[in-house]
């Protein structure tokens, strides 16, 4: 039997949470989180991009840890943890099939 894999993440405060890969429907939702005005004003790009990152990470984590707050993304995760969460939750299962 094959079961969903989980990634255990130790937050900066020592708490451990679990993250699972997203379904296709959830992956589509992540795409909808990209702000339409992301490239309109170059001066606002850094702030909009960081907000987008926070929303995606928050969305991923709350699939398995519903009480995780958006402010927790700012305070309990560093770039290394965020990278591992993104790579795990959004892994493309067809990547090897297409040779990407």
Backbone as a printed PyTorch tensor [residue, N CA C, xyz], in Angstrom:
tensor([[[  0.8410,  -1.1780,   0.0000],
         [  0.0000,   0.0000,   0.0000],
         [  0.8850,   1.2400,   0.0000]],

        [[  0.5050,   2.2070,  -0.7860],
         [  1.2190,   3.4780,  -0.8400],
         [  0.4130,   4.5030,  -0.0550]],

        [[  1.0940,   5.2550,   0.7920],
         [  0.4430,   6.2990,   1.5780],
         [  1.1420,   7.6270,   1.3280]],

        [[  0.4380,   8.6850,   1.6470],
         [  0.9970,  10.0270,   1.5020],
         [  2.2310,  10.1800,   2.3820]],

        [[  3.2620,  10.7720,   1.8150],
         [  4.4640,  11.0820,   2.5870],
         [  4.2590,  12.3980,   3.3190]],

        [[  4.9220,  12.5290,   4.4420],
         [  4.9010,  13.7830,   5.1990],
         [  6.3260,  14.2330,   5.4620]],

        [[  6.5190,  15.5250,   5.4430],
         [  7.7950,  16.1260,   5.7970],
         [  7.6350,  16.7250,   7.1790]],

        [[  8.4920,  16.3110,   8.1080],
         [  8.4660,  16.9130,   9.4390],
         [  9.4010,  18.1150,   9.4400]],

        [[  8.8860,  19.2360,   9.9170],
         [  9.6330,  20.4880,   9.9080],
         [  9.7650,  20.9770,  11.3450]],

        [[ 10.9870,  21.2090,  11.7640],
         [ 11.2170,  21.7670,  13.0940],
         [ 11.3180,  23.2790,  12.9580]],

        [[ 10.3300,  23.9790,  13.5220],
         [ 10.2840,  25.4290,  13.4430],
         [ 11.3700,  26.0450,  14.3200]],

        [[ 11.6250,  27.3230,  14.1370],
         [ 12.6800,  28.0070,  14.8820],
         [ 12.4320,  28.0100,  16.3880]],

        [[ 11.1840,  27.8280,  16.8040],
         [ 10.8890,  27.7690,  18.2460],
         [ 10.9300,  26.3360,  18.7930]],

        [[ 11.2970,  25.3680,  17.9270],
         [ 11.4150,  23.9800,  18.3540],
         [ 10.1830,  23.1310,  18.1110]],

        [[  9.0580,  23.7420,  17.7870],
         [  7.8310,  23.0070,  17.4940],
         [  8.0090,  22.2280,  16.1940]],

        [[  7.4550,  21.0340,  16.1430],
         [  7.5250,  20.2220,  14.9280],
         [  6.1420,  20.1570,  14.2970]],

        [[  6.0890,  20.4510,  13.0050],
         [  4.8480,  20.3540,  12.2310],
         [  5.0850,  19.3930,  11.0790]],

        [[  3.9980,  18.9240,  10.4920],
         [  4.0910,  18.0520,   9.3230],
         [  3.5030,  18.7660,   8.1140]],

        [[  4.1090,  18.5270,   6.9750],
         [  3.6560,  19.0870,   5.7030],
         [  3.4910,  17.9220,   4.7390]],

        [[  2.4580,  17.9720,   3.9300],
         [  2.2610,  16.9310,   2.9130],
         [  2.3070,  17.5500,   1.5250]],

        [[  2.5500,  16.7300,   0.5160],
         [  2.4900,  17.2540,  -0.8570],
         [  1.0670,  17.7230,  -1.1670]],

        [[  0.9700,  18.7390,  -1.9820],
         [ -0.3380,  19.2820,  -2.3310],
         [ -0.9970,  18.4700,  -3.4320]],

        [[ -2.3160,  18.4870,  -3.4330],
         [ -3.0760,  17.8870,  -4.5260],
         [ -2.9980,  18.8310,  -5.7350]],

        [[ -3.4330,  18.3600,  -6.8800],
         [ -3.4350,  19.2270,  -8.0650],
         [ -4.3360,  20.4370,  -7.8480]],

        [[ -5.4700,  20.2220,  -7.2030],
         [ -6.3820,  21.3370,  -6.9240],
         [ -5.6940,  22.3770,  -6.0360]],

        [[ -4.9820,  21.9190,  -5.0300],
         [ -4.2730,  22.8340,  -4.1340],
         [ -3.1260,  23.5310,  -4.8460]],

        [[ -2.4690,  22.8270,  -5.7470],
         [ -1.3880,  23.4530,  -6.5260],
         [ -1.9440,  24.5620,  -7.4120]],

        [[ -3.1110,  24.3130,  -7.9940],
         [ -3.7580,  25.3510,  -8.8090],
         [ -4.0800,  26.5800,  -7.9580]],

        [[ -4.5260,  26.3330,  -6.7330],
         [ -4.8320,  27.4550,  -5.8400],
         [ -3.5760,  28.2970,  -5.5770]],

        [[ -2.4370,  27.6500,  -5.4200],
         [ -1.1810,  28.3860,  -5.1990],
         [ -0.8820,  29.3240,  -6.3600]],

        [[ -1.1800,  28.8830,  -7.5670],
         [ -0.9700,  29.7400,  -8.7400],
         [ -1.8660,  30.9760,  -8.6440]],

        [[ -3.0720,  30.7890,  -8.1310],
         [ -3.9920,  31.9260,  -8.0130],
         [ -3.5180,  32.9470,  -6.9760]],

        [[ -2.5820,  32.5780,  -6.1200],
         [ -2.0580,  33.5010,  -5.1170],
         [ -1.0370,  34.4920,  -5.6880]],

        [[ -0.5850,  34.2450,  -6.9170],
         [  0.3580,  35.1680,  -7.5490],
         [ -0.3660,  36.4810,  -7.8190]],

        [[  0.1160,  37.5840,  -7.2660],
         [ -0.5730,  38.8620,  -7.4830],
         [ -0.5140,  39.2840,  -8.9440]],

        [[ -1.6330,  39.7590,  -9.4530],
         [ -1.6800,  40.1760, -10.8600],
         [ -0.8240,  41.4130, -11.1050]],

        [[ -0.5740,  42.1920, -10.0660],
         [  0.2110,  43.4220, -10.2160],
         [  1.6660,  43.2420,  -9.7780]],

        [[  2.1430,  42.0320,  -9.7820],
         [  3.4930,  41.7280,  -9.2900],
         [  4.5700,  42.5230, -10.0220]],

        [[  4.4030,  42.7270, -11.3000],
         [  5.4390,  43.4120, -12.0750],
         [  5.0490,  44.8260, -12.5090]],

        [[  3.9230,  45.3200, -12.0260],
         [  3.4640,  46.6610, -12.4280],
         [  4.4010,  47.7740, -11.9680]],

        [[  4.8260,  47.7060, -10.7310],
         [  5.6640,  48.7550, -10.1470],
         [  6.9240,  48.1150,  -9.5720]],

        [[  8.0650,  48.2890, -10.2560],
         [  9.3080,  47.6610,  -9.7780],
         [  9.6510,  48.0010,  -8.3300]],

        [[  9.2560,  49.1520,  -7.8570],
         [  9.5610,  49.5410,  -6.4830],
         [  8.7770,  48.7000,  -5.4720]],

        [[  7.5980,  48.2240,  -5.8740],
         [  6.7690,  47.4230,  -4.9750],
         [  7.0190,  45.9180,  -5.1130]],

        [[  7.8080,  45.5270,  -6.1110],
         [  8.0330,  44.1100,  -6.3660],
         [  8.5540,  43.3510,  -5.1460]],

        [[  9.5880,  43.8360,  -4.4530],
         [ 10.0950,  43.0510,  -3.3140],
         [  9.0260,  42.7680,  -2.2570]],

        [[  8.2380,  43.7710,  -1.9080],
         [  7.1950,  43.5880,  -0.8970],
         [  6.1110,  42.6250,  -1.3790]],

        [[  5.6630,  42.7890,  -2.6130],
         [  4.6320,  41.9090,  -3.1660],
         [  5.1340,  40.4790,  -3.2730]],

        [[  6.3990,  40.3240,  -3.6550],
         [  6.9730,  38.9920,  -3.8010],
         [  7.0830,  38.2920,  -2.4470]],

        [[  7.5070,  39.0170,  -1.4210],
         [  7.5990,  38.4290,  -0.0840],
         [  6.2130,  38.0860,   0.4580]],

        [[  5.2210,  38.9280,   0.1950],
         [  3.8480,  38.6220,   0.6080],
         [  3.3340,  37.3630,  -0.0850]],

        [[  3.6480,  37.2310,  -1.3630],
         [  3.2700,  36.0290,  -2.1140],
         [  3.9150,  34.7940,  -1.4920]],

        [[  5.2060,  34.8730,  -1.1670],
         [  5.8880,  33.7450,  -0.5460],
         [  5.2010,  33.3590,   0.7640]],

        [[  4.8820,  34.3610,   1.5730],
         [  4.2500,  34.0920,   2.8620],
         [  2.8980,  33.4030,   2.6720]],

        [[  2.1080,  33.8680,   1.7250],
         [  0.7890,  33.2840,   1.4920],
         [  0.8810,  31.8380,   1.0200]],

        [[  1.8330,  31.5550,   0.1370],
         [  1.9830,  30.1840,  -0.3650],
         [  2.4500,  29.2540,   0.7550]],

        [[  3.4510,  29.6600,   1.5010],
         [  3.9450,  28.8280,   2.6060],
         [  2.8310,  28.6080,   3.6290]],

        [[  2.1080,  29.6700,   3.9710],
         [  1.0030,  29.5550,   4.9220],
         [ -0.0470,  28.5770,   4.4000]],

        [[ -0.3990,  28.6970,   3.1450],
         [ -1.3930,  27.8010,   2.5460],
         [ -0.9280,  26.3510,   2.6320]],

        [[  0.3120,  26.0910,   2.2810],
         [  0.8470,  24.7210,   2.3160],
         [  0.7730,  24.1570,   3.7320]],

        [[  1.2420,  24.9160,   4.6920],
         [  1.2880,  24.4230,   6.0690],
         [ -0.1140,  24.2020,   6.6330]],

        [[ -1.0470,  25.0770,   6.3120],
         [ -2.3810,  24.9420,   6.8980],
         [ -3.1990,  23.7960,   6.3110]],

        [[ -2.6930,  23.1230,   5.3010],
         [ -3.3770,  21.9180,   4.8180],
         [ -3.2920,  20.8230,   5.8840]],

        [[ -2.2230,  20.8030,   6.6690],
         [ -2.0450,  19.7810,   7.7070],
         [ -2.0280,  20.3630,   9.1210]],

        [[ -1.7830,  21.6550,   9.2450],
         [ -1.7470,  22.3260,  10.5530],
         [ -2.6320,  23.5700,  10.4650]],

        [[ -3.9520,  23.3800,  10.5770],
         [ -4.8850,  24.4900,  10.3530],
         [ -4.7090,  25.6940,  11.2710]],

        [[ -4.1690,  25.5050,  12.4620],
         [ -4.0390,  26.6260,  13.4000],
         [ -2.7580,  27.4310,  13.2050]],

        [[ -1.9520,  27.1020,  12.2070],
         [ -0.7210,  27.8280,  11.9190],
         [ -1.0950,  29.2040,  11.3770]],

        [[ -0.6150,  30.2530,  12.0210],
         [ -0.9820,  31.6220,  11.6510],
         [ -0.0460,  32.1710,  10.5640]],

        [[ -0.5510,  33.0940,   9.7890],
         [  0.2700,  33.7210,   8.7520],
         [  1.4690,  34.4350,   9.3710]],

        [[  1.2870,  34.9980,  10.5490],
         [  2.4100,  35.6640,  11.2300],
         [  3.4930,  34.6660,  11.6470]],

        [[  3.1040,  33.3970,  11.8120],
         [  4.0970,  32.3660,  12.1480],
         [  5.0990,  32.1660,  11.0130]],

        [[  4.6620,  32.3970,   9.7870],
         [  5.5810,  32.2820,   8.6500],
         [  6.7150,  33.2920,   8.8050]],

        [[  6.3680,  34.5100,   9.2220],
         [  7.3750,  35.5560,   9.4210],
         [  8.3420,  35.2220,  10.5520]],

        [[  7.8300,  34.6110,  11.6020],
         [  8.6110,  34.4690,  12.8250],
         [  9.2290,  33.0990,  13.0730]],

        [[  8.6780,  32.0390,  12.4800],
         [  9.1150,  30.6870,  12.8370],
         [  9.8050,  29.9170,  11.7220]],

        [[  9.9430,  30.5500,  10.5470],
         [ 10.5740,  29.8760,   9.4150],
         [ 11.6820,  30.7390,   8.8410]],

        [[ 12.7890,  30.0970,   8.5010],
         [ 13.8400,  30.8140,   7.7740],
         [ 13.8140,  30.3550,   6.3140]],

        [[ 14.6650,  30.9200,   5.4960],
         [ 14.6650,  30.6160,   4.0560],
         [ 14.9480,  29.1460,   3.7790]],

        [[ 15.8080,  28.5350,   4.5800],
         [ 16.1400,  27.1240,   4.3920],
         [ 14.9120,  26.2380,   4.5950]],

        [[ 14.1530,  26.5030,   5.6580],
         [ 12.9500,  25.7190,   5.9330],
         [ 11.8990,  25.9570,   4.8550]],

        [[ 11.7320,  27.2160,   4.4430],
         [ 10.7500,  27.5220,   3.4040],
         [ 11.0890,  26.8070,   2.1000]],

        [[ 12.3520,  26.7800,   1.7520],
         [ 12.7830,  26.1120,   0.5250],
         [ 12.4480,  24.6200,   0.5580]],

        [[ 12.7070,  23.9840,   1.6790],
         [ 12.4140,  22.5510,   1.8120],
         [ 10.9080,  22.2880,   1.7460]],

        [[ 10.1240,  23.1490,   2.3690],
         [  8.6670,  23.0000,   2.3430],
         [  8.1420,  23.1410,   0.9180]],

        [[  8.5920,  24.1710,   0.2210],
         [  8.1500,  24.4100,  -1.1630],
         [  8.5430,  23.2390,  -2.0620]],

        [[  9.7920,  22.8170,  -1.9820],
         [ 10.2580,  21.7240,  -2.8380],
         [  9.5170,  20.4260,  -2.5680]],

        [[  9.1510,  20.1820,  -1.3260],
         [  8.4280,  18.9600,  -0.9670],
         [  6.9600,  19.0440,  -1.3830]],

        [[  6.2990,  20.1210,  -1.0080],
         [  4.8560,  20.2380,  -1.2320],
         [  4.4870,  20.4470,  -2.6990]],

        [[  5.3570,  21.1070,  -3.4510],
         [  5.0470,  21.4130,  -4.8530],
         [  5.8600,  20.5980,  -5.8460]],

        [[  6.4500,  19.5190,  -5.3840],
         [  7.2600,  18.6790,  -6.2790],
         [  6.4340,  18.2570,  -7.4890]],

        [[  7.0360,  18.3930,  -8.6460],
         [  6.3720,  18.0240,  -9.8910],
         [  6.6000,  16.5330, -10.1440]],

        [[  5.5580,  15.7130, -10.0430],
         [  5.7420,  14.2720, -10.2230],
         [  6.0880,  13.8730, -11.6570]],

        [[  5.9210,  14.7830, -12.6070],
         [  6.2160,  14.4860, -14.0010],
         [  7.5460,  15.0740, -14.4580]],

        [[  8.2720,  15.6780, -13.5540],
         [  9.5320,  16.3370, -13.8970],
         [ 10.4900,  15.3960, -14.6300]],

        [[ 10.6880,  14.2130, -14.0800],
         [ 11.6140,  13.2530, -14.7010],
         [ 11.0670,  12.7400, -16.0410]],

        [[  9.7400,  12.6350, -16.1290],
         [  9.1170,  12.1670, -17.3540],
         [  9.4620,  13.0450, -18.5380]],

        [[  9.5070,  14.3530, -18.3060],
         [  9.8050,  15.3010, -19.3690],
         [ 11.2800,  15.6720, -19.4330]],

        [[ 12.0780,  15.1730, -18.4980],
         [ 13.5040,  15.4540, -18.5150],
         [ 13.8670,  16.8510, -18.0740]],

        [[ 13.0220,  17.4850, -17.2470],
         [ 13.3050,  18.8430, -16.7810],
         [ 14.1860,  18.8230, -15.5810]]])
